[in-house]
Amino acid sequence: MTDGARSPTPSRPGPGGQDTAGERIGDFRIVAFCCHYCAYAAADLAGSLRLQYPASVTVVKLPCTGKLDVLMVLDAIEHGADGVMVAGCLEGDCHYQRGNLNARRRVAYVRALLRQIGLEPERVRMFNLSSAMGRQWAEAAAEMDAQVRALGPSPLRRLQATGAETRPR
């Protein structure tokens, strides 16, 4: 688990086909933006219960998924994430009242943007969990990993690996 100490944006490729964090270029990367009260606690519970979930998932703790900004998701994708999970409280149980509903709306917006630019909208998903749902956290992470693997590596990361420019000139 990480509480934001590790950057949600993967580092650039280094010598020997590895990025500077030591991961192989062919490995999948999923950034999971998790609310502090529920989804992060569920991920922590999964770890305490020694439940396995894919190593491709990097957890980034937010005070609430309502704090999630569209640019955070797009930045993660632009910098090589193959998928993004947004995991918040159960609907109707947000500690900040409507934060998870706002996050769901932003996730839908990001999915529409991805569709417009030719990327698969399935690379971004929203999950709702309570703090007692450690097993469901592990299942959601595995489900997201399987979905991203079925889609393949992000085309943006493939461009970065070849050294191609990802921004328009």
C-alpha positions in Angstrom: 0.0 0.0 0.0 1.1 3.5 -0.6 -0.6 6.7 0.6 0.6 8.8 -2.2 4.3 8.5 -1.5 4.7 6.7 -4.8 3.8 8.9 -7.8 0.7 7.8 -9.7 2.5 8.5 -12.9 5.1 5.8 -13.8 8.6 6.9 -14.4 10.3 7.0 -17.8 12.1 4.0 -19.3 15.7 3.6 -18.3 18.6 1.3 -19.4 18.0 -2.4 -19.9 14.3 -2.1 -20.8 13.2 -1.1 -17.3 11.8 2.1 -16.1 13.5 4.0 -13.3 11.3 2.3 -10.7 12.7 -1.1 -11.8 9.5 -2.4 -13.5 9.8 -4.0 -16.9 8.3 -2.1 -19.8 5.9 -5.0 -20.7 4.3 -5.0 -17.2 0.9 -3.6 -16.9 0.2 -0.6 -14.7 -3.1 0.3 -13.1 -3.5 3.3 -10.8 -6.2 3.0 -8.2 -7.4 6.3 -6.7 -9.0 5.3 -3.4 -11.0 7.2 -0.8 -9.4 7.2 2.6 -12.4 6.0 4.6 -13.6 3.1 2.5 -11.7 1.8 -0.5 -8.3 2.5 0.9 -9.3 0.8 4.2 -10.7 -2.1 2.1 -7.3 -2.4 0.3 -5.6 -2.3 3.7 -7.9 -5.0 5.0 -7.2 -7.1 2.0 -3.5 -6.8 2.8 -4.1 -7.6 6.5 -6.1 -10.7 5.4 -3.2 -11.6 3.1 -5.5 -11.7 0.1 -3.7 -11.6 -3.2 -4.4 -9.0 -5.8 -2.3 -8.1 -8.9 1.0 -6.3 -8.4 0.0 -4.1 -11.4 -2.2 -2.1 -9.1 -0.7 1.0 -7.4 -2.9 2.5 -4.7 -3.1 6.3 -4.4 -5.0 7.5 -1.3 -7.3 10.5 -1.6 -9.3 12.1 1.3 -12.4 11.4 -0.8 -13.0 10.3 -4.4 -14.9 13.6 -4.7 -11.4 15.2 -4.6 -10.5 13.3 -7.8 -9.9 15.7 -10.7 -10.3 14.7 -14.4 -6.7 15.9 -15.0 -5.4 13.4 -12.4 -6.9 10.5 -14.4 -5.7 11.9 -17.7 -2.2 12.5 -16.3 -1.9 9.0 -15.1 -3.0 7.7 -18.6 -0.7 10.1 -20.4 2.3 9.0 -18.4 1.9 5.3 -19.0 -0.9 3.9 -16.9 -2.7 1.1 -18.8 -5.8 1.5 -16.6 -7.2 3.6 -13.8 -9.5 2.4 -11.0 -11.4 4.9 -9.0 -12.7 3.3 -5.7 -14.9 5.1 -3.3 -17.5 4.6 -0.6 -20.7 2.8 -1.3 -23.2 5.1 -3.0 -25.2 6.9 -0.3 -22.5 6.3 2.3 -19.9 8.9 1.4 -18.3 10.5 4.4 -18.4 13.8 2.4 -22.1 13.3 1.4 -21.8 13.4 -2.5 -18.1 12.9 -3.1 -18.4 9.5 -4.7 -21.3 10.7 -6.9 -19.2 13.5 -8.2 -16.4 11.0 -8.8 -18.7 8.8 -10.8 -19.7 11.7 -12.9 -16.1 12.6 -13.6 -15.2 9.0 -14.4 -18.1 9.0 -17.0 -16.6 12.2 -18.4 -13.1 10.8 -18.7 -14.5 7.7 -20.4 -16.3 9.9 -23.0 -13.0 11.8 -23.6 -11.1 8.6 -24.1 -13.7 7.4 -26.6 -13.4 10.7 -28.5 -9.6 10.4 -28.8 -9.7 6.7 -29.9 -8.7 5.0 -26.6 -10.8 2.3 -25.0 -13.1 3.8 -22.3 -12.9 0.5 -20.4 -9.4 1.5 -19.2 -11.1 3.7 -16.6 -13.7 2.3 -14.1 -15.4 3.2 -10.8 -15.9 0.8 -8.0 -17.8 1.4 -4.7 -16.7 -0.5 -1.6 -17.1 -0.2 2.2 -14.1 -0.5 4.5 -15.1 -4.0 5.4 -14.9 -5.3 1.8 -11.3 -6.4 1.6 -12.2 -9.5 -0.4 -14.2 -7.4 -2.8 -11.3 -5.0 -3.1 -9.0 -7.9 -4.2 -11.7 -9.1 -6.6 -12.2 -5.6 -8.1 -8.4 -5.2 -8.5 -8.2 -8.7 -10.2 -11.1 -7.8 -12.4 -9.6 -4.5 -13.5 -6.2 -6.2 -14.2 -7.9 -8.9 -16.3 -9.9 -6.2 -18.3 -6.8 -4.1 -18.9 -4.7 -7.2 -20.0 -7.5 -8.1 -22.4 -7.2 -4.5 -23.9 -3.4 -4.7 -24.0 -0.8 -2.1 -23.2 -1.9 1.5 -23.5 -1.1 2.9 -26.9 0.3 6.0 -25.2 2.9 3.9 -23.3 3.9 2.1 -26.5 4.5 5.5 -28.1 6.7 6.5 -25.0 8.6 3.3 -25.2 9.6 4.0 -28.8 10.5 7.5 -28.0 7.7 9.0 -30.1 6.2 12.3 -29.1 2.8 11.9 -27.4 1.8 15.6 -27.5 0.8 17.4 -30.7 3.3 19.9 -32.0 
